[in-house]
């Protein structure tokens, strides 16, 4: 359950849906209710409903029940119960299927002995055929009658209506012939075989659909069940659900981190592959963040809980993946529109087929068989599964690779990006200033760094932290008489030497050619001086991420125009852009002006995307057609973005675009297969070129083929 500006969003597990017509009808029913805005996913068997203050969960359950389905609010307990119940139902259906096979085989088997001049003599007694077919029709096939009744009662028609109507016509005609000993062929084998084949298709479809939800299931399984928590100086094992922010917990080598937290004591390396997709462990020391379900490799870590329950990064990922899998891509709208009128249209075609063949041939039996074939082959299941199954597998693969998709529409649009705007700091660059050059005069490099670090020891300025990070601990010295000069630098006495460290302007080196050359390269220069003598120059810059050049190259190879946005001066921007391989940039842009820059790019036509990581990027991310937030960035940026990249790496943007292309490719293939199946199948059946048994087999396999094609997305890997 999540909150939004327009109401809370609640997820429901839906029971009883059998095809696209079911999900379309239920969605229409819910959206007609006051205070509800619903999105129903056939493949996931879920409904996400945004509720205003005037509606509640009970109203949704009642509306769903009135439409002929069942609804249960989804939570951790629901998922576990649902999985157990589905397994029980699946096993029961398998038993019923094999009973159906046993009853149907004699009916179908007799057909192989009926060819030839005296073939009719090998026909099973018709009373025996009636006895075999009736349990299949009304016991095994009861699910179709039940589904059809509920569908019609709710004011719609679904696949169950087609199957129940078609097989009932075949069974009813054959029963009349049998009871009155008419000189007509019977079609008990046709109805029984259709029901058996449809059941087989449903079983295969259920098995395949279960695999499309493996992404969320695998993420849920990663969550540890217990945590070792400090209470009154003692370590005790507690359920993870009982932890509160601020609790101190211990993670020993080989254990998983139970909740999000901050490392306060100890050092270790942590495997964060389940979050980022990167197999290399990440070093952790005091002050670093740790995340739930990541694996501690070496040392013991004493941590303070910062995010528990639904507020961990993993819980957010599970929630975001679920929302994306339940959303609809715009490409599905056509399928939804067709499904809404599909069943009534098919029934009309079947009626015309019956009337046309009966009038043309005078043979009611033949007309009936062709009409049944039309009803059976026209199942819209494949059409309803085409888009959601691909979305579910695609977003699941993305989550495994550190790419979180907020909604299916964003996934569809990502493939069509023509312009990509990049924030510089933290996106193209590492986001932390680093010492890139040390130019000593009369000192060694380490001596110069040691003196500078002594002056910067107590400073929190980013440039000071860069100097300290570059200085080995053994070279650290102590400064006396420390004094900061705001806007200029610092001064103090180190080893009896009066030193100053600061800007070239302050220390009279603004005209130096070496300083000018370093500044042209986009670096900030600091000067270490003793009196009027220059001891060293230090150049500090926010360096390019190691993968940025390769990522920009891949983007340009896809024909995407890359534009860098930065608040830096033009010289610094030009240097970074040139190093990254970016030909176009906007320099000197204030945080509030980034959204205006995005709108300017959008005015040139094409689909404009934005990549950012800071709070100041949120307006620009919201303004872009498609937005990417670097996961290490602010919560505000992540909330505003369409796709979140857990890995702070521009390569993930290219991977997300590739994932979009792969997913949309599967959706197009699925829709083509579903449409062409019905476009070809219905006319063939109406012309008498397909009997009901072949039609039933084709119908069953169409759904299985669509889901199986979607599952091929599991082969997708980032970086390909």
FIDOTI-444981 format. One record per residue (C-alpha): x, y, z; residue in three letters. Coordinates in steps of 0.05 Angstrom, whole numbers, plus 5000, padded with zeros to 4 digits. Each point is the difference from the previous one (the first is absolute). Layout:
N
     px     py     pz   code
      X      Y      Z    ALA
...
//
This chain:
720
     px     py     pz   code
   5000   5000   5000    UNK
   5028   5069   4982    UNK
   4979   5072   5009    UNK
   4992   5051   4945    UNK
   4977   5071   4993    UNK
   4933   4977   4973    UNK
   4987   4943   5048    UNK
   5029   4934   5023    UNK
   5016   4944   4953    UNK
   4981   4930   5022    UNK
   5019   4935   4964    UNK
   4949   4943   4997    UNK
   5009   4927   4979    UNK
   4944   4983   4951    UNK
   4971   4931   4993    UNK
   4958   4973   4943    UNK
   5028   5038   4939    UNK
   5010   4955   4939    UNK
   5013   5046   4942    UNK
   5010   5072   4976    UNK
   4925   5011   4998    UNK
   4997   4986   5075    UNK
   5054   5050   5019    UNK
   4971   5053   4953    UNK
   4930   4991   5029    UNK
   5024   5001   5072    UNK
   5041   5063   4987    UNK
   4939   5034   4969    UNK
   4957   4979   5059    UNK
   5049   5027   5052    UNK
   5012   5065   4963    UNK
   4925   5013   5000    UNK
   4999   4998   5076    UNK
   5003   5065   5038    UNK
   5069   5015   5029    UNK
   5037   4944   4963    UNK
   5051   5001   4944    UNK
   5021   4930   4981    UNK
   5051   4964   4958    UNK
   4990   4925   4991    UNK
   5057   4954   4978    UNK
   4978   4932   4972    UNK
   5070   4969   5001    UNK
   5015   5019   5072    UNK
   4927   4989   5022    UNK
   5003   5066   5036    UNK
   4961   5064   5004    UNK
   5032   5065   5023    UNK
   4946   5048   5024    UNK
   5009   5073   5020    UNK
   4949   5015   5053    UNK
   4976   5069   5020    UNK
   4972   5016   5069    UNK
   4930   4979   4980    UNK
   5020   4927   4983    UNK
   5034   4944   5039    UNK
   5025   4929   4990    UNK
   4933   4969   5018    UNK
   4966   5039   4944    UNK
   5051   4973   4950    UNK
   4990   4928   5024    UNK
   4925   5008   4993    UNK
   5004   5030   4931    UNK
   5047   4945   4976    UNK
   4954   4946   5029    UNK
   4940   5031   4965    UNK
   5038   4996   4935    UNK
   5010   4925   5011    UNK
   5071   4998   5028    UNK
   5034   4998   5068    UNK
   5048   5051   5029    UNK
   5048   5000   5059    UNK
   5046   5056   5024    UNK
   5072   4981   4985    UNK
   5050   4999   5058    UNK
   5056   4954   5023    UNK
   4951   4950   5030    UNK
   4956   5003   4938    UNK
   5059   4984   4955    UNK
   5018   4938   5040    UNK
   4928   4976   5005    UNK
   4988   5014   4926    UNK
   5061   4960   4979    UNK
   4977   4941   5043    UNK
   4929   5005   4973    UNK
   5024   5004   4928    UNK
   5043   4939   5009    UNK
   4940   4962   5029    UNK
   4954   5021   4943    UNK
   5054   4984   4948    UNK
   5008   4929   5028    UNK
   4924   4991   5001    UNK
   4995   5024   4928    UNK
   5054   4951   4979    UNK
   4961   4942   5030    UNK
   4936   5023   4965    UNK
   5038   5007   4935    UNK
   5025   4929   5001    UNK
   4930   4975   5017    UNK
   4976   5040   4939    UNK
   5054   4968   4957    UNK
   4979   4930   5023    UNK
   4927   5014   4982    UNK
   5016   5035   4934    UNK
   5052   4951   4971    UNK
   4949   4945   4983    UNK
   4956   5052   4964    UNK
   5058   5027   4960    UNK
   5033   4932   4991    UNK
   4939   4970   4965    UNK
   5009   5050   4944    UNK
   5063   4964   4976    UNK
   4960   4936   4989    UNK
   4942   5032   4963    UNK
   5033   5010   4932    UNK
   4982   4955   4943    UNK
   4937   4969   4972    UNK
   4976   4969   5066    UNK
   5030   5051   5046    UNK
   4934   5016   5033    UNK
   4999   4930   5028    UNK
   5061   5017   5043    UNK
   4964   5058   5033    UNK
   4990   4995   5075    UNK
   4927   4991   5022    UNK
   4970   5069   5004    UNK
   4973   4989   5070    UNK
   5071   4984   5022    UNK
   5025   5063   4965    UNK
   4947   5041   5037    UNK
   5022   4969   5066    UNK
   5073   5018   4987    UNK
   4987   5070   4973    UNK
   4950   5024   5052    UNK
   5048   5002   5061    UNK
   5051   5037   4957    UNK
   4947   5049   4977    UNK
   4968   5016   5067    UNK
   5049   4979   5054    UNK
   5068   5013   4970    UNK
   4973   5058   4959    UNK
   4959   5031   5057    UNK
   5051   5055   5007    UNK
   4980   5026   4931    UNK
   4926   5002   5018    UNK
   5014   5034   5066    UNK
   5046   5052   4967    UNK
   4950   5012   4944    UNK
   4942   5010   5048    UNK
   5039   5050   5043    UNK
   5024   5036   4938    UNK
   4930   5007   4970    UNK
   4971   5019   5068    UNK
   5052   5056   5003    UNK
   4977   5026   4932    UNK
   5058   4973   4958    UNK
   5024   4939   4963    UNK
   5067   4964   5005    UNK
   5036   4939   4974    UNK
   4959   4954   5046    UNK
   4937   5022   4962    UNK
   5032   4977   4934    UNK
   5023   4933   5027    UNK
   4936   4985   5038    UNK
   4956   5020   4941    UNK
   5040   4962   4948    UNK
   5008   4934   5038    UNK
   4928   5002   5026    UNK
   4976   5006   4928    UNK
   5041   4939   4980    UNK
   4979   4959   5061    UNK
   4926   5021   4995    UNK
   4995   4983   4926    UNK
   5034   4932   5011    UNK
   4955   4984   5060    UNK
   4936   5014   4960    UNK
   5026   4955   4944    UNK
   5015   4946   5050    UNK
   4935   5004   5039    UNK
   4956   5000   4938    UNK
   5045   4952   4960    UNK
   5005   5049   4942    UNK
   5040   4983   4939    UNK
   5053   5053   5013    UNK
   5073   5001   5021    UNK
   5014   5017   5073    UNK
   5054   5048   5024    UNK
   5012   4978   5072    UNK
   5074   4994   4986    UNK
   5003   5072   4974    UNK
   4973   5033   5064    UNK
   5039   4954   5047    UNK
   5065   5011   4962    UNK
   4991   5075   4999    UNK
   4989   5003   5076    UNK
   5060   4955   5012    UNK
   5045   5041   4954    UNK
   4977   5066   5030    UNK
   5016   4972   5069    UNK
   5069   4980   4976    UNK
   5011   5069   4972    UNK
   4978   5031   5066    UNK
   5048   4956   5039    UNK
   5059   5017   4955    UNK
   4980   5073   5002    UNK
   4996   5000   5076    UNK
   5068   4968   5005    UNK
   5031   5050   4952    UNK
   4965   5060   5033    UNK
   5028   4978   5068    UNK
   5070   5008   4971    UNK
   4985   5072   4979    UNK
   4992   5020   5073    UNK
   5065   4968   5022    UNK
   5034   5068   5005    UNK
   4957   5024   5058    UNK
   5001   4931   5033    UNK
   5076   4998   4998    UNK
   5004   5070   5029    UNK
   4953   4982   5056    UNK
   5040   4937   5016    UNK
   5063   5043   5009    UNK
   4971   5034   5062    UNK
   5030   4971   5064    UNK
   4951   4976   5052    UNK
   5039   5016   5064    UNK
   5051   5051   5025    UNK
   5051   5000   5056    UNK
   4982   5063   5040    UNK
   5032   5033   5060    UNK
   4955   5005   5061    UNK
   5027   5024   5067    UNK
   5070   4981   4981    UNK
   4980   4930   4977    UNK
   4993   4973   4930    UNK
   4934   4966   4986    UNK
   4967   4971   4938    UNK
   4936   5036   4980    UNK
   4952   4996   4941    UNK
   5018   5053   4949    UNK
   4929   5028   5004    UNK
   5014   5020   5073    UNK
   5059   5046   4984    UNK
   4991   5075   5007    UNK
   5042   5057   4971    UNK
   5059   5013   5047    UNK
   5007   4928   5023    UNK
   5072   4974   5000    UNK
   5009   4934   4964    UNK
   5059   4954   4985    UNK
   5015   4968   4933    UNK
   5051   4943   5005    UNK
   5042   4974   4941    UNK
   4957   4960   4952    UNK
   4934   5030   5024    UNK
   4952   5045   4963    UNK
   4986   5070   5023    UNK
   4930   4999   5031    UNK
   4979   5073   4988    UNK
   5029   5064   4972    UNK
   5050   5033   5046    UNK
   5064   5038   5012    UNK
   5064   4965   5019    UNK
   5025   5028   5067    UNK
   5055   4950   5017    UNK
   5041   4950   4961    UNK
   5024   4992   4928    UNK
   4979   4950   4948    UNK
   4983   4989   4927    UNK
   4928   4989   4980    UNK
   4972   4965   4939    UNK
   4946   5048   4972    UNK
   4989   4962   4935    UNK
   4925   4990   5015    UNK
   4992   5076   5000    UNK
   5050   5024   4948    UNK
   5013   4939   4956    UNK
   5075   5009   5013    UNK
   5035   4937   5024    UNK
   5060   5036   5033    UNK
   4992   5009   5076    UNK
   4997   5072   5026    UNK
   5046   5021   5057    UNK
   4965   5027   5061    UNK
   5026   5041   5058    UNK
   4971   5043   5056    UNK
   4949   5050   4972    UNK
   4983   4960   4938    UNK
   4929   4977   4984    UNK
   4981   4926   5000    UNK
   4937   4972   4968    UNK
   4952   4945   5017    UNK
   5013   4931   4968    UNK
   5071   5016   4978    UNK
   5051   4948   5022    UNK
   5056   5015   5049    UNK
   5064   4966   4976    UNK
   5055   5011   5052    UNK
   5000   5039   5065    UNK
   4946   5010   5052    UNK
   4960   5064   4992    UNK
   4965   5038   5056    UNK
   4946   5043   4968    UNK
   4944   5048   5018    UNK
   4933   4987   4966    UNK
   4977   5057   4956    UNK
   4946   4967   4957    UNK
   4956   4942   5022    UNK
   4938   4964   4973    UNK
   4971   5034   4939    UNK
   5053   5055   5004    UNK
   5061   4958   4979    UNK
   5030   5007   4931    UNK
   4981   4927   4985    UNK
   4928   5012   5020    UNK
   4999   5060   4954    UNK
   5027   4958   4943    UNK
   4948   4946   5011    UNK
   4945   5053   5002    UNK
   5026   5035   4937    UNK
   5007   4935   4961    UNK
   4930   4980   5020    UNK
   4972   5067   4979    UNK
   5036   4996   4933    UNK
   4976   4929   4987    UNK
   4929   5021   5015    UNK
   5001   5061   4955    UNK
   4981   5002   4927    UNK
   5042   5022   4941    UNK
   4964   5045   4950    UNK
   5009   4945   4947    UNK
   4951   4957   5039    UNK
   4942   5048   4990    UNK
   4986   4972   4931    UNK
   4996   4929   5028    UNK
   4954   5024   5056    UNK
   4953   5034   4951    UNK
   4996   4939   4956    UNK
   4989   4953   5060    UNK
   4940   5041   5023    UNK
   4960   4984   4937    UNK
   5034   4935   4980    UNK
   4954   4947   5031    UNK
   4934   5030   4976    UNK
   5030   5007   4930    UNK
   5023   4927   5000    UNK
   4931   4976   5023    UNK
   4969   5039   4942    UNK
   5050   4969   4951    UNK
   4985   4930   5027    UNK
   4925   5012   4992    UNK
   5010   5023   4929    UNK
   5044   4939   4987    UNK
   4945   4954   5026    UNK
   4946   5034   4959    UNK
   5043   5006   4937    UNK
   5023   4927   4999    UNK
   4930   4974   5017    UNK
   4969   5041   4944    UNK
   5055   4982   4949    UNK
   5005   4925   5014    UNK
   4936   4983   5037    UNK
   5044   4960   5048    UNK
   4988   5025   5070    UNK
   5054   4955   5030    UNK
   5054   5028   4955    UNK
   4977   5071   5013    UNK
   5002   4987   5074    UNK
   5071   4973   4998    UNK
   5026   5061   4963    UNK
   4965   5047   5047    UNK
   5030   4964   5060    UNK
   5069   5005   4967    UNK
   4992   5076   4994    UNK
   4980   5006   5074    UNK
   5058   4956   5024    UNK
   5056   5030   4959    UNK
   4983   5072   5016    UNK
   5026   5000   5072    UNK
   5028   5069   5015    UNK
   5049   4975   5053    UNK
   5062   5011   4957    UNK
   4979   5072   4987    UNK
   4992   5014   5074    UNK
   5066   4969   5020    UNK
   5042   5031   4944    UNK
   5020   5064   5036    UNK
   4997   4986   5075    UNK
   5043   4937   4998    UNK
   5055   5037   4962    UNK
   4996   5059   5048    UNK
   5004   4953   5061    UNK
   5061   4963   4974    UNK
   5034   5064   4975    UNK
   4992   5039   5064    UNK
   5022   4939   5040    UNK
   5064   4994   4960    UNK
   5011   5074   5009    UNK
   4993   4994   5075    UNK
   5052   4945   5001    UNK
   5048   5046   4963    UNK
   4989   5062   5043    UNK
   4949   5033   4953    UNK
   4934   5016   5034    UNK
   4942   5019   4955    UNK
   4945   5041   5031    UNK
   4948   4986   4946    UNK
   4992   4964   4934    UNK
   4989   5064   4962    UNK
   5070   5024   5019    UNK
   5028   4933   4977    UNK
   4966   5008   4933    UNK
   5022   5072   4990    UNK
   5073   4987   5019    UNK
   5012   4964   4933    UNK
   4979   5063   4962    UNK
   5048   5050   5034    UNK
   5033   5048   4950    UNK
   5032   5050   5048    UNK
   5032   4983   5067    UNK
   5018   5057   5048    UNK
   5051   4983   5054    UNK
   5014   5034   5066    UNK
   5075   5004   5007    UNK
   5015   4994   5074    UNK
   4986   4930   5027    UNK
   4975   4975   4933    UNK
   5057   5008   4951    UNK
   5049   5012   5056    UNK
   5012   4965   5066    UNK
   4969   5058   5038    UNK
   5059   5006   5048    UNK
   5060   5047   4987    UNK
   5066   4963   4994    UNK
   5072   5023   4997    UNK
   5021   4990   4927    UNK
   5067   5037   4999    UNK
   5054   5017   5050    UNK
   5055   5047   4975    UNK
   5052   5007   5057    UNK
   5057   5051   5002    UNK
   5059   4977   5042    UNK
   4958   4947   5036    UNK
   4980   4928   4985    UNK
   4928   4987   4982    UNK
   4986   4966   5067    UNK
   5033   5057   5039    UNK
   4957   5051   4964    UNK
   4937   4960   5013    UNK
   5019   4991   5073    UNK
   5007   5075   5012    UNK
   4936   5016   4963    UNK
   4962   4945   5038    UNK
   5023   5029   5067    UNK
   4968   5067   4981    UNK
   4936   4967   4977    UNK
   4993   4950   5057    UNK
   4941   5034   5033    UNK
   4965   5027   4937    UNK
   4935   4972   4971    UNK
   5008   5033   4933    UNK
   4996   4951   4940    UNK
   5069   5023   4976    UNK
   5029   4987   5069    UNK
   4970   4930   5001    UNK
   5033   4987   4932    UNK
   5068   5020   5028    UNK
   4991   4956   5061    UNK
   4976   4940   4958    UNK
   5063   5005   4957    UNK
   5048   5003   5060    UNK
   5025   4935   5031    UNK
   4986   4997   5075    UNK
   5075   4992   5015    UNK
   5014   5069   4970    UNK
   4948   5037   5042    UNK
   5027   5057   5043    UNK
   4970   5048   5050    UNK
   4989   5074   4988    UNK
   5002   5056   5052    UNK
   4970   5069   4998    UNK
   4950   4977   4948    UNK
   4959   5054   4969    UNK
   4950   4999   4942    UNK
   4994   5057   4951    UNK
   4929   4995   4972    UNK
   5000   4998   4924    UNK
   5076   4998   4998    UNK
   5029   4940   5037    UNK
   5032   4980   5066    UNK
   5065   5014   5036    UNK
   5039   4972   5059    UNK
   5066   4977   5027    UNK
   5025   4930   4983    UNK
   5067   4976   5026    UNK
   5018   5072   5016    UNK
   4985   5024   4930    UNK
   4946   5053   4988    UNK
   4960   4973   4942    UNK
   4941   5022   4958    UNK
   4956   4958   4955    UNK
   4948   5031   4955    UNK
   4979   5030   4934    UNK
   5052   5025   4949    UNK
   4969   5070   5004    UNK
   5012   5003   5076    UNK
   5071   4977   4993    UNK
   5019   5042   4939    UNK
   5005   4944   4949    UNK
   4939   5017   4958    UNK
   5043   5016   4939    UNK
   5042   4936   5004    UNK
   5001   4961   4935    UNK
   4999   4934   5037    UNK
   4939   5022   5040    UNK
   4965   5024   4936    UNK
   5014   4934   4965    UNK
   4970   4960   5057    UNK
   4939   5045   5003    UNK
   4989   4993   4925    UNK
   4996   4925   5013    UNK
   4940   5014   5045    UNK
   5037   4991   5066    UNK
   4999   5041   5064    UNK
   5071   5022   5020    UNK
   5025   5010   5071    UNK
   5068   5028   5018    UNK
   5043   4981   5060    UNK
   5048   5058   5018    UNK
   5049   5019   5054    UNK
   5007   5075   5003    UNK
   5009   5020   4927    UNK
   5026   4933   4978    UNK
   4956   4950   4964    UNK
   5010   4929   5028    UNK
   4948   4962   4958    UNK
   4940   5004   4955    UNK
   4941   4953   5010    UNK
   4948   4989   4945    UNK
   4932   4973   5023    UNK
   4944   4977   4955    UNK
   4937   4959   5001    UNK
   5027   4945   4955    UNK
   4961   4963   4946    UNK
   4972   4932   5019    UNK
   5042   4944   4968    UNK
   4939   4976   4960    UNK
   4974   5067   4977    UNK
   5039   5003   4934    UNK
   4978   4930   4979    UNK
   4928   5016   5019    UNK
   4998   5065   4960    UNK
   5030   4962   4941    UNK
   4945   4947   5003    UNK
   4946   5054   5005    UNK
   5027   5036   4938    UNK
   5004   4934   4963    UNK
   4925   4993   5012    UNK
   4990   5067   4966    UNK
   4984   5037   5066    UNK
   5021   5073   5005    UNK
   5036   5009   5067    UNK
   4999   5068   5035    UNK
   5036   5015   5066    UNK
   4968   5049   5050    UNK
   5044   5031   5054    UNK
   5006   5061   5044    UNK
   5075   5002   4990    UNK
   5034   5054   4958    UNK
   5009   4989   4926    UNK
   5073   4980   5004    UNK
   4988   4945   5051    UNK
   4938   4977   4963    UNK
   5038   4997   4934    UNK
   5056   4959   5030    UNK
   4954   4949   5031    UNK
   4956   4996   4937    UNK
   5061   4989   4956    UNK
   5027   4946   5046    UNK
   4933   4964   5000    UNK
   4991   5006   4925    UNK
   4941   5047   5004    UNK
   4995   5053   4945    UNK
   4944   5042   5030    UNK
   4994   5030   5069    UNK
   4965   5056   5039    UNK
   5045   5034   5052    UNK
   4983   5048   5056    UNK
   4930   4972   5009    UNK
   4971   5015   5068    UNK
   4962   4943   5035    UNK
   4933   5032   4987    UNK
   5015   5009   4926    UNK
   5011   4927   4983    UNK
   4926   4987   4988    UNK
   4999   5059   4952    UNK
   5059   4970   4963    UNK
   4961   4934   4993    UNK
   4940   5037   4973    UNK
   5044   5035   4950    UNK
   5028   4934   4976    UNK
   4928   4972   4995    UNK
   4980   5059   4956    UNK
   5049   4974   4947    UNK
   4958   4937   4992    UNK
   5015   4928   5018    UNK
   4996   4964   5066    UNK
   5044   5033   5054    UNK
   5027   4961   5060    UNK
   5036   5026   5061    UNK
   5050   4966   5046    UNK
   5013   5030   5069    UNK
   5015   4984   5072    UNK
   4989   5061   5044    UNK
   4940   5036   5031    UNK
   5014   5057   4952    UNK
   4989   4952   4941    UNK
   4929   4981   5021    UNK
   4964   5056   4960    UNK
   5040   4982   4937    UNK
   4986   4926   5010    UNK
   4926   5016   5006    UNK
   5001   5043   4937    UNK
   5034   4947   4957    UNK
   4961   4950   4957    UNK
   5040   4944   5033    UNK
   5042   5009   5062    UNK
   5055   4959   5032    UNK
   5023   5009   5073    UNK
   5068   4974   5022    UNK
   4983   4957   5060    UNK
   5055   5029   5044    UNK
   4966   5068   4992    UNK
   4946   5033   5042    UNK
   4932   4971   5016    UNK
   4968   5060   4966    UNK
   5035   4985   4935    UNK
   4982   4926   5004    UNK
   4927   5018   5014    UNK
   4997   5047   4940    UNK
   5032   4951   4951    UNK
   4968   4947   4956    UNK
   5058   4951   5006    UNK
   5048   4994   5058    UNK
   5070   4974   4990    UNK
   5026   4967   5064    UNK
   5071   5002   4972    UNK
   5030   5070   4997    UNK
   5023   4988   4930    UNK
   4979   5031   4934    UNK
   5007   4931   4967    UNK
   4935   4981   5035    UNK
   4964   5053   4958    UNK
   5022   4965   4936    UNK
   4981   4933   5030    UNK
   4931   5027   5017    UNK
   4989   5024   4929    UNK
   5023   4932   4974    UNK
   4952   4965   5048    UNK
   4944   5045   4975    UNK
   5016   4981   4928    UNK
   5002   4926   5017    UNK
   4934   5002   5039    UNK
   4964   5040   4946    UNK
   5026   4952   4948    UNK
   4968   4941   5038    UNK
   4935   5038   5008    UNK
   4996   5014   4925    UNK
   5015   4927   4984    UNK
   4947   4977   5050    UNK
   4947   5047   4973    UNK
   5016   4979   4928    UNK
   4994   4926   5018    UNK
   4934   5013   5038    UNK
   4969   5042   4945    UNK
   5023   4955   4942    UNK
   4975   4939   5037    UNK
   4929   5027   5004    UNK
   5002   5034   4932    UNK
   5017   4934   4967    UNK
   4966   4951   5048    UNK
   4929   5028   5001    UNK
   4991   5003   4923    UNK
   5030   4930   4993    UNK
   4951   4973   5051    UNK
   4942   5037   4969    UNK
   5018   4970   4931    UNK
   4999   4930   5030    UNK
   5075   4988   4994    UNK
   5010   4988   5075    UNK
   4964   4951   5044    UNK
   4988   5016   5074    UNK
   5054   4953   5025    UNK
   5055   5033   4958    UNK
   4971   5069   5019    UNK
   5003   4983   5074    UNK
   5073   4977   4994    UNK
   5018   5063   4962    UNK
   4965   5044   5050    UNK
   5035   4968   5059    UNK
   5069   5006   4968    UNK
   4990   5073   4980    UNK
   5000   5023   5073    UNK
   5058   4955   5018    UNK
   5041   5025   4941    UNK
   4989   5073   5019    UNK
   5021   4989   5073    UNK
   5059   4957   4979    UNK
   5023   5054   4951    UNK
   4998   5051   5057    UNK
   5042   4954   5044    UNK
   5055   5003   4948    UNK
   5013   5070   5029    UNK
   5034   4963   5058    UNK
   5059   4994   4953    UNK
   5010   5075   5000    UNK
   5063   5024   5035    UNK
   5026   5071   5011    UNK
   5059   5022   4957    UNK
   4982   4959   4939    UNK
//
